[in-house]
Amino acid sequence: MAYFFDTYAVVEIIKGNPAYKNHIATGFVFTQLNLIELHYTFLRDLTEEIADSVMGKYSANVVPISNAVIKKANRFRFANRKKDFSTADAIGYLFAKENGMIFVTGDRQFEGMENVELLR
């Protein structure tokens, strides 16, 4: 099974959260938007050196986003605006769905949605 990890999930893997242990070996992808969020998170919480190192390590996991996915993600985000999905999460969710992948996240706003594995 192929997985799309949102930024939250990648941060949890780096922190060593055991809930993600079984998913690490299978591999995952995410978008450049997630890489931007990941870099910022470590820049904010730790150091620039660590943020740059994390960015370098996970750059190979980045997949391109098509205009079709962007449009679908924006429609999804607009239709679900009460849940306040981020742009990165909406794009990730639709990318996963379009590519037969499971969207892995810890964000509770995805709870109960199809094609989602919620891990905390």
Secondary structure, DSSP 8 states (H G I E B T S, - for coil): --EEE-HHHHHHHHHT-GGGHHHHTT--BB-HHHHHHHHHHHHHHS-HHHHHHHHHHHGGGB----HHHHHHHHHHHHHTGGG---HHHHHHHHHHHHTT-EEEE--GGGTT-TTEEE--
